[in-house]
Amino acid sequence: MDQFDRAQKLELEERETRIAEHQAMVPSGKPSTHCVDCLGEIPKERQAAAPGLRCTRCQSAVERRNGGPR
Ligand SMILES: [Zn+2]
């Protein structure tokens, strides 16, 4: 494993910790009003159309990273 891989793994772990912390603050069953990734506000239209934990930009970034729809 080279240094770049290690840095990337560390970053991912940090991100997951941050998300877990943020989710712990959000009462379950309630749509999230703020993105768990950038902590930016999620527009109401977006919440209504596709309730989730991320804003449009972060959600598509995650889907790209997971090899989702191209
Ligand atoms: Zn975001």
N, CA, C, O and the ligand as a Tripos MOL2 file, in Angstrom:
@<TRIPOS>MOLECULE
protein
  281   279    71     0     0
PROTEIN
NO_CHARGES

@<TRIPOS>ATOM
      1 N           0.8680   -1.1980    0.0000 N.3       1 MET1
      2 CA          0.0000    0.0000    0.0000 C.3       1 MET1
      3 C           0.9050    1.2490    0.0000 C.2       1 MET1
      4 O           1.7500    1.4020    0.8820 O.2       1 MET1
      5 N           0.7300    2.1030   -0.9530 N.am      2 ASP2
      6 CA          1.5790    3.2940   -0.9680 C.3       2 ASP2
      7 C           0.9630    4.4080   -0.1280 C.2       2 ASP2
      8 O          -0.1290    4.2770    0.4240 O.2       2 ASP2
      9 N           1.7020    5.4980   -0.0560 N.am      3 GLN3
     10 CA          1.2900    6.5700    0.8570 C.3       3 GLN3
     11 C          -0.0370    7.2060    0.4390 C.2       3 GLN3
     12 O          -0.8370    7.6230    1.2770 O.2       3 GLN3
     13 N          -0.2450    7.2690   -0.8620 N.am      4 PHE4
     14 CA         -1.4770    7.8890   -1.3450 C.3       4 PHE4
     15 C          -2.6900    7.0840   -0.8970 C.2       4 PHE4
     16 O          -3.6940    7.6510   -0.4640 O.2       4 PHE4
     17 N          -2.5950    5.7580   -1.0020 N.am      5 ASP5
     18 CA         -3.7000    4.9030   -0.5770 C.3       5 ASP5
     19 C          -3.9910    5.0810    0.9040 C.2       5 ASP5
     20 O          -5.1430    5.1440    1.3340 O.2       5 ASP5
     21 N          -2.9020    5.1630    1.6740 N.am      6 ARG6
     22 CA         -3.0760    5.3300    3.1300 C.3       6 ARG6
     23 C          -3.7880    6.6390    3.4390 C.2       6 ARG6
     24 O          -4.7040    6.6740    4.2610 O.2       6 ARG6
     25 N          -3.3700    7.7080    2.7840 N.am      7 ALA7
     26 CA         -3.9870    9.0180    3.0310 C.3       7 ALA7
     27 C          -5.4630    8.9720    2.6620 C.2       7 ALA7
     28 O          -6.3090    9.5360    3.3560 O.2       7 ALA7
     29 N          -5.7540    8.2990    1.5710 N.am      8 GLN8
     30 CA         -7.1480    8.2290    1.1130 C.3       8 GLN8
     31 C          -7.9830    7.4310    2.1140 C.2       8 GLN8
     32 O          -9.1210    7.7950    2.4110 O.2       8 GLN8
     33 N          -7.4210    6.3570    2.6250 N.am      9 LYS9
     34 CA         -8.1400    5.5170    3.5760 C.3       9 LYS9
     35 C          -8.4200    6.3120    4.8480 C.2       9 LYS9
     36 O          -9.5180    6.2570    5.4010 O.2       9 LYS9
     37 N          -7.4160    7.0450    5.3000 N.am     10 LEU10
     38 CA         -7.5540    7.8660    6.5060 C.3      10 LEU10
     39 C          -8.6740    8.8860    6.3180 C.2      10 LEU10
     40 O          -9.4970    9.1060    7.2070 O.2      10 LEU10
     41 N          -8.6820    9.4980    5.1400 N.am     11 GLU11
     42 CA         -9.6820   10.5110    4.8530 C.3      11 GLU11
     43 C         -11.0770    9.8950    4.8820 C.2      11 GLU11
     44 O         -12.0190   10.5000    5.3940 O.2      11 GLU11
     45 N         -11.2010    8.7080    4.3380 N.am     12 LEU12
     46 CA        -12.4920    8.0240    4.3270 C.3      12 LEU12
     47 C         -12.9530    7.7210    5.7520 C.2      12 LEU12
     48 O         -14.1260    7.8940    6.0860 O.2      12 LEU12
     49 N         -12.0240    7.2690    6.5800 N.am     13 GLU13
     50 CA        -12.3820    6.9340    7.9550 C.3      13 GLU13
     51 C         -12.8150    8.1850    8.7170 C.2      13 GLU13
     52 O         -13.7710    8.1580    9.4920 O.2      13 GLU13
     53 N         -12.0990    9.2700    8.4840 N.am     14 GLU14
     54 CA        -12.4610   10.5260    9.1420 C.3      14 GLU14
     55 C         -13.8570   10.9530    8.7350 C.2      14 GLU14
     56 O         -14.6640   11.3820    9.5590 O.2      14 GLU14
     57 N         -14.1220   10.8220    7.4280 N.am     15 ARG15
     58 CA        -15.4220   11.2010    6.8990 C.3      15 ARG15
     59 C         -16.5230   10.3610    7.5300 C.2      15 ARG15
     60 O         -17.5770   10.8850    7.8920 O.2      15 ARG15
     61 N         -16.2860    9.0690    7.6620 N.am     16 GLU16
     62 CA        -17.2990    8.1860    8.2380 C.3      16 GLU16
     63 C         -17.5630    8.5520    9.6920 C.2      16 GLU16
     64 O         -18.7050    8.5120   10.1490 O.2      16 GLU16
     65 N         -16.5150    8.9040   10.4120 N.am     17 THR17
     66 CA        -16.6830    9.3140   11.8040 C.3      17 THR17
     67 C         -17.5370   10.5640   11.8750 C.2      17 THR17
     68 O         -18.4400   10.6760   12.7050 O.2      17 THR17
     69 N         -17.2350   11.5080   10.9850 N.am     18 ARG18
     70 CA        -17.9790   12.7600   10.9720 C.3      18 ARG18
     71 C         -19.4500   12.5020   10.6500 C.2      18 ARG18
     72 O         -20.3400   13.1000   11.2550 O.2      18 ARG18
     73 N         -19.6940   11.6160    9.7010 N.am     19 ILE19
     74 CA        -21.0720   11.3050    9.3190 C.3      19 ILE19
     75 C         -21.8030   10.6570   10.4840 C.2      19 ILE19
     76 O         -22.9550   10.9880   10.7640 O.2      19 ILE19
     77 N         -21.1310    9.7330   11.1630 N.am     20 ALA20
     78 CA        -21.7630    9.0540   12.2940 C.3      20 ALA20
     79 C         -22.1100   10.0620   13.3840 C.2      20 ALA20
     80 O         -23.1770    9.9890   13.9950 O.2      20 ALA20
     81 N         -21.2070   10.9930   13.6200 N.am     21 GLU21
     82 CA        -21.4660   12.0090   14.6320 C.3      21 GLU21
     83 C         -22.6670   12.8670   14.2450 C.2      21 GLU21
     84 O         -23.5330   13.1710   15.0650 O.2      21 GLU21
     85 N         -22.6880   13.2420   12.9820 N.am     22 HIS22
     86 CA        -23.7730   14.0950   12.5040 C.3      22 HIS22
     87 C         -25.1030   13.3520   12.5740 C.2      22 HIS22
     88 O         -26.1190   13.9120   12.9860 O.2      22 HIS22
     89 N         -25.0850   12.0780   12.1650 N.am     23 GLN23
     90 CA        -26.3280   11.3030   12.1630 C.3      23 GLN23
     91 C         -26.8480   11.1240   13.5800 C.2      23 GLN23
     92 O         -28.0580   11.0700   13.7990 O.2      23 GLN23
     93 N         -25.9440   11.0330   14.5350 N.am     24 ALA24
     94 CA        -26.3570   10.8700   15.9270 C.3      24 ALA24
     95 C         -27.1290   12.0990   16.4070 C.2      24 ALA24
     96 O         -27.9540   12.0130   17.3160 O.2      24 ALA24
     97 N         -26.8490   13.2410   15.7810 N.am     25 MET25
     98 CA        -27.5370   14.4680   16.1820 C.3      25 MET25
     99 C         -28.8910   14.6080   15.5110 C.2      25 MET25
    100 O         -29.7530   15.3540   15.9750 O.2      25 MET25
    101 N         -29.0680   13.8870   14.4170 N.am     26 VAL26
    102 CA        -30.3160   13.9930   13.6650 C.3      26 VAL26
    103 C         -31.3130   12.9590   14.1800 C.2      26 VAL26
    104 O         -31.0540   11.7580   14.1040 O.2      26 VAL26
    105 N         -32.4480   13.4150   14.7030 N.am     27 PRO27
    106 CA        -33.4550   12.4560   15.1680 C.3      27 PRO27
    107 C         -33.8630   11.5420   14.0240 C.2      27 PRO27
    108 O         -34.1660   12.0160   12.9290 O.2      27 PRO27
    109 N         -33.8730   10.2510   14.2660 N.am     28 SER28
    110 CA        -34.1750    9.3170   13.1870 C.3      28 SER28
    111 C         -35.6210    9.4780   12.7440 C.2      28 SER28
    112 O         -36.4960    9.8380   13.5320 O.2      28 SER28
    113 N         -35.8530    9.2030   11.4670 N.am     29 GLY29
    114 CA        -37.2010    9.3120   10.9300 C.3      29 GLY29
    115 C         -37.5020   10.7030   10.4280 C.2      29 GLY29
    116 O         -38.5220   10.9220    9.7730 O.2      29 GLY29
    117 N         -36.6230   11.6520   10.7280 N.am     30 LYS30
    118 CA        -36.8300   13.0140   10.2640 C.3      30 LYS30
    119 C         -35.8920   13.2890    9.0990 C.2      30 LYS30
    120 O         -34.7050   12.9700    9.1710 O.2      30 LYS30
    121 N         -36.4050   13.8720    8.0390 N.am     31 PRO31
    122 CA        -35.5220   14.1490    6.9110 C.3      31 PRO31
    123 C         -34.4160   15.1120    7.3160 C.2      31 PRO31
    124 O         -34.6350   16.0780    8.0470 O.2      31 PRO31
    125 N         -33.2320   14.8190    6.8190 N.am     32 SER32
    126 CA        -32.0990   15.6650    7.1600 C.3      32 SER32
    127 C         -32.1920   16.9850    6.4100 C.2      32 SER32
    128 O         -32.5080   17.0140    5.2200 O.2      32 SER32
    129 N         -31.9190   18.0630    7.1060 N.am     33 THR33
    130 CA        -31.9840   19.3780    6.4650 C.3      33 THR33
    131 C         -30.6070   19.8510    6.0420 C.2      33 THR33
    132 O         -30.4620   20.8280    5.3070 O.2      33 THR33
    133 N         -29.5890   19.1280    6.5260 N.am     34 HIS34
    134 CA        -28.2290   19.5210    6.1720 C.3      34 HIS34
    135 C         -27.4420   18.3080    5.6880 C.2      34 HIS34
    136 O         -27.5930   17.1960    6.1940 O.2      34 HIS34
    137 N         -26.6110   18.5580    4.7070 N.am     35 CYS35
    138 CA        -25.8140   17.5050    4.1140 C.3      35 CYS35
    139 C         -24.7960   16.9720    5.1290 C.2      35 CYS35
    140 O         -24.1280   17.7440    5.8170 O.2      35 CYS35
    141 N         -24.6900   15.6390    5.2100 N.am     36 VAL36
    142 CA        -23.7580   15.0590    6.1830 C.3      36 VAL36
    143 C         -22.3140   15.2050    5.7140 C.2      36 VAL36
    144 O         -21.3850   15.0820    6.5110 O.2      36 VAL36
    145 N         -22.1270   15.4640    4.4310 N.am     37 ASP37
    146 CA        -20.7630   15.5490    3.9110 C.3      37 ASP37
    147 C         -20.2040   16.9590    4.0040 C.2      37 ASP37
    148 O         -19.1380   17.1730    4.5800 O.2      37 ASP37
    149 N         -20.9270   17.9250    3.4330 N.am     38 CYS38
    150 CA        -20.3990   19.2950    3.4260 C.3      38 CYS38
    151 C         -21.0890   20.1500    4.4800 C.2      38 CYS38
    152 O         -20.7240   21.3070    4.6860 O.2      38 CYS38
    153 N         -22.0900   19.5750    5.1480 N.am     39 LEU39
    154 CA        -22.8670   20.2760    6.1850 C.3      39 LEU39
    155 C         -23.6020   21.4970    5.6310 C.2      39 LEU39
    156 O         -24.0400   22.3750    6.3740 O.2      39 LEU39
    157 N         -23.7210   21.5240    4.3050 N.am     40 GLY40
    158 CA        -24.4850   22.5990    3.6920 C.3      40 GLY40
    159 C         -25.9740   22.2930    3.7840 C.2      40 GLY40
    160 O         -26.3750   21.1400    3.9350 O.2      40 GLY40
    161 N         -26.7770   23.3290    3.6920 N.am     41 GLU41
    162 CA        -28.2130   23.1320    3.7840 C.3      41 GLU41
    163 C         -28.7280   22.4520    2.5210 C.2      41 GLU41
    164 O         -28.3170   22.7960    1.4130 O.2      41 GLU41
    165 N         -29.6250   21.4920    2.6890 N.am     42 ILE42
    166 CA        -30.2260   20.8170    1.5430 C.3      42 ILE42
    167 C         -31.5090   21.5560    1.1830 C.2      42 ILE42
    168 O         -32.3760   21.7350    2.0390 O.2      42 ILE42
    169 N         -31.6440   21.9890   -0.0710 N.am     43 PRO43
    170 CA        -32.8440   22.7330   -0.4670 C.3      43 PRO43
    171 C         -34.1100   21.9110   -0.2050 C.2      43 PRO43
    172 O         -34.1010   20.6860   -0.3310 O.2      43 PRO43
    173 N         -35.1900   22.5950    0.1600 N.am     44 LYS44
    174 CA        -36.4390   21.9120    0.4880 C.3      44 LYS44
    175 C         -36.9340   21.0610   -0.6700 C.2      44 LYS44
    176 O         -37.4590   19.9680   -0.4600 O.2      44 LYS44
    177 N         -36.7680   21.5650   -1.9100 N.am     45 GLU45
    178 CA        -37.2380   20.8080   -3.0720 C.3      45 GLU45
    179 C         -36.4910   19.4840   -3.1520 C.2      45 GLU45
    180 O         -37.0620   18.4390   -3.4650 O.2      45 GLU45
    181 N         -35.2130   19.5620   -2.8620 N.am     46 ARG46
    182 CA        -34.3720   18.3660   -2.9090 C.3      46 ARG46
    183 C         -34.8260   17.3760   -1.8300 C.2      46 ARG46
    184 O         -34.9090   16.1750   -2.0840 O.2      46 ARG46
    185 N         -35.1160   17.8780   -0.6360 N.am     47 GLN47
    186 CA        -35.5610   17.0000    0.4470 C.3      47 GLN47
    187 C         -36.8560   16.2980    0.0780 C.2      47 GLN47
    188 O         -37.0520   15.1210    0.3830 O.2      47 GLN47
    189 N         -37.7420   17.0470   -0.5880 N.am     48 ALA48
    190 CA        -39.0380   16.4810   -0.9380 C.3      48 ALA48
    191 C         -38.8960   15.4710   -2.0680 C.2      48 ALA48
    192 O         -39.5440   14.4250   -2.0660 O.2      48 ALA48
    193 N         -38.0340   15.7990   -3.0400 N.am     49 ALA49
    194 CA        -37.9060   14.9400   -4.2150 C.3      49 ALA49
    195 C         -37.1260   13.6700   -3.9040 C.2      49 ALA49
    196 O         -37.4820   12.5850   -4.3650 O.2      49 ALA49
    197 N         -36.0780   13.8090   -3.1340 N.am     50 ALA50
    198 CA        -35.2360   12.6530   -2.8380 C.3      50 ALA50
    199 C         -34.6740   12.7760   -1.4380 C.2      50 ALA50
    200 O         -33.5260   13.1790   -1.2540 O.2      50 ALA50
    201 N         -35.5030   12.4190   -0.4300 N.am     51 PRO51
    202 CA        -35.0460   12.5500    0.9490 C.3      51 PRO51
    203 C         -33.7770   11.7430    1.1540 C.2      51 PRO51
    204 O         -33.7020   10.5750    0.7730 O.2      51 PRO51
    205 N         -32.8020   12.3610    1.7470 N.am     52 GLY52
    206 CA        -31.5380   11.6760    1.9660 C.3      52 GLY52
    207 C         -30.6960   12.4960    2.9090 C.2      52 GLY52
    208 O         -31.1450   13.4870    3.4840 O.2      52 GLY52
    209 N         -29.4670   12.0590    3.0500 N.am     53 LEU53
    210 CA        -28.6050   12.7210    4.0250 C.3      53 LEU53
    211 C         -27.6350   13.6800    3.3650 C.2      53 LEU53
    212 O         -26.8670   14.3670    4.0370 O.2      53 LEU53
    213 N         -27.6780   13.7200    2.0080 N.am     54 ARG54
    214 CA        -26.6840   14.5450    1.3250 C.3      54 ARG54
    215 C         -27.3380   15.5020    0.3470 C.2      54 ARG54
    216 O         -28.4420   15.2740   -0.1470 O.2      54 ARG54
    217 N         -26.6140   16.5840    0.0870 N.am     55 CYS55
    218 CA        -27.0590   17.4930   -0.9500 C.3      55 CYS55
    219 C         -26.8240   16.8390   -2.3080 C.2      55 CYS55
    220 O         -26.1330   15.8260   -2.4110 O.2      55 CYS55
    221 N         -27.4000   17.4230   -3.3310 N.am     56 THR56
    222 CA        -27.3190   16.8280   -4.6620 C.3      56 THR56
    223 C         -25.8800   16.5690   -5.0750 C.2      56 THR56
    224 O         -25.5540   15.5040   -5.6000 O.2      56 THR56
    225 N         -25.0250   17.5480   -4.8350 N.am     57 ARG57
    226 CA        -23.6360   17.4530   -5.2860 C.3      57 ARG57
    227 C         -22.8990   16.3100   -4.5970 C.2      57 ARG57
    228 O         -22.2140   15.5270   -5.2560 O.2      57 ARG57
    229 N         -23.0330   16.2100   -3.2810 N.am     58 CYS58
    230 CA        -22.3310   15.1650   -2.5420 C.3      58 CYS58
    231 C         -22.9200   13.8040   -2.8680 C.2      58 CYS58
    232 O         -22.1910   12.8160   -2.9540 O.2      58 CYS58
    233 N         -24.2310   13.7430   -3.0490 N.am     59 GLN59
    234 CA        -24.8610   12.4630   -3.3540 C.3      59 GLN59
    235 C         -24.3360   11.9220   -4.6810 C.2      59 GLN59
    236 O         -24.0220   10.7360   -4.7870 O.2      59 GLN59
    237 N         -24.2410   12.7750   -5.6790 N.am     60 SER60
    238 CA        -23.7600   12.2770   -6.9670 C.3      60 SER60
    239 C         -22.2750   11.9390   -6.8780 C.2      60 SER60
    240 O         -21.8040   11.0410   -7.5750 O.2      60 SER60
    241 N         -21.5430   12.6400   -6.0380 N.am     61 ALA61
    242 CA        -20.1270   12.3090   -5.8520 C.3      61 ALA61
    243 C         -19.9970   10.9250   -5.2350 C.2      61 ALA61
    244 O         -19.1330   10.1420   -5.6300 O.2      61 ALA61
    245 N         -20.8500   10.6270   -4.2730 N.am     62 VAL62
    246 CA        -20.8220    9.3100   -3.6170 C.3      62 VAL62
    247 C         -21.1900    8.2300   -4.6150 C.2      62 VAL62
    248 O         -20.5620    7.1720   -4.6570 O.2      62 VAL62
    249 N         -22.2150    8.5000   -5.4230 N.am     63 GLU63
    250 CA        -22.6440    7.4980   -6.4030 C.3      63 GLU63
    251 C         -21.5340    7.2300   -7.4110 C.2      63 GLU63
    252 O         -21.3140    6.0880   -7.8150 O.2      63 GLU63
    253 N         -20.8400    8.2850   -7.8130 N.am     64 ARG64
    254 CA        -19.7270    8.1080   -8.7520 C.3      64 ARG64
    255 C         -18.6460    7.2640   -8.1050 C.2      64 ARG64
    256 O         -18.0890    6.3690   -8.7410 O.2      64 ARG64
    257 N         -18.3440    7.5440   -6.8330 N.am     65 ARG65
    258 CA        -17.2850    6.8210   -6.1510 C.3      65 ARG65
    259 C         -17.6540    5.3520   -5.9880 C.2      65 ARG65
    260 O         -16.7910    4.4780   -6.0610 O.2      65 ARG65
    261 N         -18.9260    5.0850   -5.7700 N.am     66 ASN66
    262 CA        -19.3640    3.7080   -5.5820 C.3      66 ASN66
    263 C         -19.5570    2.9870   -6.9060 C.2      66 ASN66
    264 O         -20.0090    1.8420   -6.9340 O.2      66 ASN66
    265 N         -19.2180    3.6480   -7.9910 N.am     67 GLY67
    266 CA        -19.3880    3.0230   -9.2990 C.3      67 GLY67
    267 C         -20.8540    2.8880   -9.6680 C.2      67 GLY67
    268 O         -21.2540    1.9390  -10.3420 O.2      67 GLY67
    269 N         -21.6500    3.8480   -9.2180 N.am     68 GLY68
    270 CA        -23.0790    3.8220   -9.4980 C.3      68 GLY68
    271 C         -23.3690    4.1680  -10.9350 C.2      68 GLY68
    272 O         -22.5140    4.0070  -11.8060 O.2      68 GLY68
    273 N         -24.5920    4.6490  -11.1910 N.am     69 PRO69
    274 CA        -24.9950    4.9850  -12.5580 C.3      69 PRO69
    275 C         -24.0340    5.9860  -13.2140 C.2      69 PRO69
    276 O         -23.5980    6.9560  -12.5950 O.2      69 PRO69
    277 N         -23.7300    5.7240  -14.4510 N.am     70 ARG70
    278 CA        -22.7960    6.6300  -15.1300 C.3      70 ARG70
    279 C         -23.5490    7.5590  -16.0540 C.2      70 ARG70
    280 O         -22.9390    8.3980  -16.7170 O.2      70 ARG70
    281 ZN        -23.0760   18.2350    0.4600 Zn       71 ZN71
@<TRIPOS>BOND
     1     1     2 1
     2     2     3 1
     3     3     4 2
     4     3     5 am
     5     5     6 1
     6     6     7 1
     7     7     8 2
     8     7     9 am
     9     9    10 1
    10    10    11 1
    11    11    12 2
    12    11    13 am
    13    13    14 1
    14    14    15 1
    15    15    16 2
    16    15    17 am
    17    17    18 1
    18    18    19 1
    19    19    20 2
    20    19    21 am
    21    21    22 1
    22    22    23 1
    23    23    24 2
    24    23    25 am
    25    25    26 1
    26    26    27 1
    27    27    28 2
    28    27    29 am
    29    29    30 1
    30    30    31 1
    31    31    32 2
    32    31    33 am
    33    33    34 1
    34    34    35 1
    35    35    36 2
    36    35    37 am
    37    37    38 1
    38    38    39 1
    39    39    40 2
    40    39    41 am
    41    41    42 1
    42    42    43 1
    43    43    44 2
    44    43    45 am
    45    45    46 1
    46    46    47 1
    47    47    48 2
    48    47    49 am
    49    49    50 1
    50    50    51 1
    51    51    52 2
    52    51    53 am
    53    53    54 1
    54    54    55 1
    55    55    56 2
    56    55    57 am
    57    57    58 1
    58    58    59 1
    59    59    60 2
    60    59    61 am
    61    61    62 1
    62    62    63 1
    63    63    64 2
    64    63    65 am
    65    65    66 1
    66    66    67 1
    67    67    68 2
    68    67    69 am
    69    69    70 1
    70    70    71 1
    71    71    72 2
    72    71    73 am
    73    73    74 1
    74    74    75 1
    75    75    76 2
    76    75    77 am
    77    77    78 1
    78    78    79 1
    79    79    80 2
    80    79    81 am
    81    81    82 1
    82    82    83 1
    83    83    84 2
    84    83    85 am
    85    85    86 1
    86    86    87 1
    87    87    88 2
    88    87    89 am
    89    89    90 1
    90    90    91 1
    91    91    92 2
    92    91    93 am
    93    93    94 1
    94    94    95 1
    95    95    96 2
    96    95    97 am
    97    97    98 1
    98    98    99 1
    99    99   100 2
   100    99   101 am
   101   101   102 1
   102   102   103 1
   103   103   104 2
   104   103   105 am
   105   105   106 1
   106   106   107 1
   107   107   108 2
   108   107   109 am
   109   109   110 1
   110   110   111 1
   111   111   112 2
   112   111   113 am
   113   113   114 1
   114   114   115 1
   115   115   116 2
   116   115   117 am
   117   117   118 1
   118   118   119 1
   119   119   120 2
   120   119   121 am
   121   121   122 1
   122   122   123 1
   123   123   124 2
   124   123   125 am
   125   125   126 1
   126   126   127 1
   127   127   128 2
   128   127   129 am
   129   129   130 1
   130   130   131 1
   131   131   132 2
   132   131   133 am
   133   133   134 1
   134   134   135 1
   135   135   136 2
   136   135   137 am
   137   137   138 1
   138   138   139 1
   139   139   140 2
   140   139   141 am
   141   141   142 1
   142   142   143 1
   143   143   144 2
   144   143   145 am
   145   145   146 1
   146   146   147 1
   147   147   148 2
   148   147   149 am
   149   149   150 1
   150   150   151 1
   151   151   152 2
   152   151   153 am
   153   153   154 1
   154   154   155 1
   155   155   156 2
   156   155   157 am
   157   157   158 1
   158   158   159 1
   159   159   160 2
   160   159   161 am
   161   161   162 1
   162   162   163 1
   163   163   164 2
   164   163   165 am
   165   165   166 1
   166   166   167 1
   167   167   168 2
   168   167   169 am
   169   169   170 1
   170   170   171 1
   171   171   172 2
   172   171   173 am
   173   173   174 1
   174   174   175 1
   175   175   176 2
   176   175   177 am
   177   177   178 1
   178   178   179 1
   179   179   180 2
   180   179   181 am
   181   181   182 1
   182   182   183 1
   183   183   184 2
   184   183   185 am
   185   185   186 1
   186   186   187 1
   187   187   188 2
   188   187   189 am
   189   189   190 1
   190   190   191 1
   191   191   192 2
   192   191   193 am
   193   193   194 1
   194   194   195 1
   195   195   196 2
   196   195   197 am
   197   197   198 1
   198   198   199 1
   199   199   200 2
   200   199   201 am
   201   201   202 1
   202   202   203 1
   203   203   204 2
   204   203   205 am
   205   205   206 1
   206   206   207 1
   207   207   208 2
   208   207   209 am
   209   209   210 1
   210   210   211 1
   211   211   212 2
   212   211   213 am
   213   213   214 1
   214   214   215 1
   215   215   216 2
   216   215   217 am
   217   217   218 1
   218   218   219 1
   219   219   220 2
   220   219   221 am
   221   221   222 1
   222   222   223 1
   223   223   224 2
   224   223   225 am
   225   225   226 1
   226   226   227 1
   227   227   228 2
   228   227   229 am
   229   229   230 1
   230   230   231 1
   231   231   232 2
   232   231   233 am
   233   233   234 1
   234   234   235 1
   235   235   236 2
   236   235   237 am
   237   237   238 1
   238   238   239 1
   239   239   240 2
   240   239   241 am
   241   241   242 1
   242   242   243 1
   243   243   244 2
   244   243   245 am
   245   245   246 1
   246   246   247 1
   247   247   248 2
   248   247   249 am
   249   249   250 1
   250   250   251 1
   251   251   252 2
   252   251   253 am
   253   253   254 1
   254   254   255 1
   255   255   256 2
   256   255   257 am
   257   257   258 1
   258   258   259 1
   259   259   260 2
   260   259   261 am
   261   261   262 1
   262   262   263 1
   263   263   264 2
   264   263   265 am
   265   265   266 1
   266   266   267 1
   267   267   268 2
   268   267   269 am
   269   269   270 1
   270   270   271 1
   271   271   272 2
   272   271   273 am
   273   273   274 1
   274   274   275 1
   275   275   276 2
   276   275   277 am
   277   277   278 1
   278   278   279 1
   279   279   280 2
@<TRIPOS>SUBSTRUCTURE
     1 MET1         2 RESIDUE 1 A MET
     2 ASP2         6 RESIDUE 1 A ASP
     3 GLN3        10 RESIDUE 1 A GLN
     4 PHE4        14 RESIDUE 1 A PHE
     5 ASP5        18 RESIDUE 1 A ASP
     6 ARG6        22 RESIDUE 1 A ARG
     7 ALA7        26 RESIDUE 1 A ALA
     8 GLN8        30 RESIDUE 1 A GLN
     9 LYS9        34 RESIDUE 1 A LYS
    10 LEU10       38 RESIDUE 1 A LEU
    11 GLU11       42 RESIDUE 1 A GLU
    12 LEU12       46 RESIDUE 1 A LEU
    13 GLU13       50 RESIDUE 1 A GLU
    14 GLU14       54 RESIDUE 1 A GLU
    15 ARG15       58 RESIDUE 1 A ARG
    16 GLU16       62 RESIDUE 1 A GLU
    17 THR17       66 RESIDUE 1 A THR
    18 ARG18       70 RESIDUE 1 A ARG
    19 ILE19       74 RESIDUE 1 A ILE
    20 ALA20       78 RESIDUE 1 A ALA
    21 GLU21       82 RESIDUE 1 A GLU
    22 HIS22       86 RESIDUE 1 A HIS
    23 GLN23       90 RESIDUE 1 A GLN
    24 ALA24       94 RESIDUE 1 A ALA
    25 MET25       98 RESIDUE 1 A MET
    26 VAL26      102 RESIDUE 1 A VAL
    27 PRO27      106 RESIDUE 1 A PRO
    28 SER28      110 RESIDUE 1 A SER
    29 GLY29      114 RESIDUE 1 A GLY
    30 LYS30      118 RESIDUE 1 A LYS
    31 PRO31      122 RESIDUE 1 A PRO
    32 SER32      126 RESIDUE 1 A SER
    33 THR33      130 RESIDUE 1 A THR
    34 HIS34      134 RESIDUE 1 A HIS
    35 CYS35      138 RESIDUE 1 A CYS
    36 VAL36      142 RESIDUE 1 A VAL
    37 ASP37      146 RESIDUE 1 A ASP
    38 CYS38      150 RESIDUE 1 A CYS
    39 LEU39      154 RESIDUE 1 A LEU
    40 GLY40      158 RESIDUE 1 A GLY
    41 GLU41      162 RESIDUE 1 A GLU
    42 ILE42      166 RESIDUE 1 A ILE
    43 PRO43      170 RESIDUE 1 A PRO
    44 LYS44      174 RESIDUE 1 A LYS
    45 GLU45      178 RESIDUE 1 A GLU
    46 ARG46      182 RESIDUE 1 A ARG
    47 GLN47      186 RESIDUE 1 A GLN
    48 ALA48      190 RESIDUE 1 A ALA
    49 ALA49      194 RESIDUE 1 A ALA
    50 ALA50      198 RESIDUE 1 A ALA
    51 PRO51      202 RESIDUE 1 A PRO
    52 GLY52      206 RESIDUE 1 A GLY
    53 LEU53      210 RESIDUE 1 A LEU
    54 ARG54      214 RESIDUE 1 A ARG
    55 CYS55      218 RESIDUE 1 A CYS
    56 THR56      222 RESIDUE 1 A THR
    57 ARG57      226 RESIDUE 1 A ARG
    58 CYS58      230 RESIDUE 1 A CYS
    59 GLN59      234 RESIDUE 1 A GLN
    60 SER60      238 RESIDUE 1 A SER
    61 ALA61      242 RESIDUE 1 A ALA
    62 VAL62      246 RESIDUE 1 A VAL
    63 GLU63      250 RESIDUE 1 A GLU
    64 ARG64      254 RESIDUE 1 A ARG
    65 ARG65      258 RESIDUE 1 A ARG
    66 ASN66      262 RESIDUE 1 A ASN
    67 GLY67      266 RESIDUE 1 A GLY
    68 GLY68      270 RESIDUE 1 A GLY
    69 PRO69      274 RESIDUE 1 A PRO
    70 ARG70      278 RESIDUE 1 A ARG
    71 ZN71       281 GROUP 0 **** ****
